[in-house]
């Protein structure tokens, strides 16, 4: 179990560093704000889930396994998501949905 020892003042716009004790060791924890995801207009709940999994760094195959569906289904969903967002790649989709222009490893 982690125990927070001390932390910096919370800055909603930027990262926060705190010190914690984990299993008897003192560790520093860097927390960074995650941008709010902006989904393409008209995207379905399933498409939202695919976007979230893609932003988490999953491949099409990984998304298919996590969603218990085929890679072809995921590929079709991604093509529709790209069309709705007006983008051509997962990197462009990441920039569109987060408002952050990379670097992305999706």
C-alpha positions as CSV (number, residue, x, y, z in Angstrom):
1,X,0.0,0.0,0.0
2,X,1.3,3.5,-0.9
3,X,1.4,6.3,1.7
4,X,1.7,9.9,0.5
5,X,4.5,11.6,2.4
6,X,4.5,15.0,0.8
7,X,3.5,16.7,-2.4
8,X,3.7,19.9,-4.3
9,X,0.8,22.3,-4.6
10,X,-1.8,21.2,-7.1
11,X,-1.6,23.0,-10.4
12,X,-4.6,22.0,-12.6
13,X,-2.8,23.0,-15.7
14,X,0.4,21.1,-15.2
15,X,2.1,18.1,-13.7
16,X,2.4,17.4,-10.0
17,X,5.3,15.7,-8.2
18,X,4.7,14.0,-4.9
19,X,6.7,11.7,-2.7
20,X,5.2,8.4,-1.4
21,X,6.3,5.4,0.5
22,X,5.7,2.1,-1.2
23,X,6.6,-1.2,0.4
24,X,9.1,0.6,2.7
25,X,10.7,2.5,-0.2
26,X,10.4,6.3,-0.8
27,X,9.4,6.9,-4.4
28,X,8.5,10.0,-6.4
29,X,5.3,10.0,-8.3
30,X,4.8,12.3,-11.3
31,X,1.1,12.9,-12.1
32,X,0.2,14.7,-15.4
33,X,-3.2,15.8,-16.4
34,X,-4.9,13.8,-19.1
35,X,-6.6,15.8,-21.8
36,X,-10.3,15.4,-22.0
37,X,-11.2,13.2,-25.0
38,X,-13.3,14.9,-27.8
39,X,-15.2,12.3,-29.7
40,X,-16.1,12.9,-33.4
41,X,-19.7,14.1,-33.9
42,X,-22.0,11.1,-34.5
43,X,-19.6,8.5,-33.0
44,X,-21.3,5.6,-31.3
45,X,-20.7,4.3,-27.8
46,X,-18.8,1.4,-29.4
47,X,-16.7,3.8,-31.4
48,X,-15.9,5.8,-28.2
49,X,-14.7,2.6,-26.6
50,X,-12.4,1.8,-29.7
51,X,-11.0,5.4,-29.5
52,X,-10.3,5.0,-25.8
53,X,-8.5,1.7,-26.3
54,X,-6.5,3.1,-29.2
55,X,-5.5,6.1,-27.1
56,X,-4.4,3.7,-24.4
57,X,-1.9,2.3,-27.0
58,X,-3.7,-0.8,-28.1
59,X,-3.3,-2.2,-31.6
60,X,-6.3,-3.2,-33.7
61,X,-5.6,-6.8,-32.7
62,X,-5.4,-5.9,-29.0
63,X,-8.6,-3.9,-29.3
64,X,-10.3,-6.9,-30.9
65,X,-9.2,-9.2,-28.1
66,X,-10.3,-6.8,-25.4
67,X,-13.7,-6.2,-27.0
68,X,-14.1,-9.9,-27.9
69,X,-14.6,-9.1,-31.6
70,X,-12.7,-9.6,-34.9
71,X,-9.8,-7.5,-36.1
72,X,-11.9,-6.9,-39.3
73,X,-14.7,-5.4,-37.1
74,X,-12.2,-3.1,-35.4
75,X,-10.7,-2.1,-38.7
76,X,-14.2,-1.2,-40.1
77,X,-15.0,0.8,-36.9
78,X,-11.7,2.7,-37.2
79,X,-12.4,3.5,-40.8
80,X,-15.7,5.0,-39.8
81,X,-14.2,6.8,-36.9
82,X,-11.5,8.3,-39.2
83,X,-14.2,9.4,-41.6
84,X,-16.3,11.1,-38.9
85,X,-13.2,12.9,-37.5
86,X,-11.9,13.8,-40.9
87,X,-8.5,12.2,-40.3
88,X,-6.5,9.5,-42.0
89,X,-4.4,7.9,-39.3
90,X,-4.3,7.0,-35.6
91,X,-1.9,9.8,-34.9
92,X,-4.2,12.3,-36.5
93,X,-7.1,10.8,-34.5
94,X,-5.1,11.2,-31.3
95,X,-4.5,14.8,-32.0
96,X,-8.1,15.4,-33.0
97,X,-9.5,13.7,-29.9
98,X,-7.2,15.2,-27.3
99,X,-6.2,18.5,-28.8
100,X,-2.6,17.6,-28.3
101,X,-0.4,17.3,-31.3
102,X,1.8,14.3,-30.4
103,X,4.3,12.8,-30.2
104,X,2.0,9.8,-30.3
105,X,2.9,6.1,-30.2
106,X,-0.5,4.8,-31.3
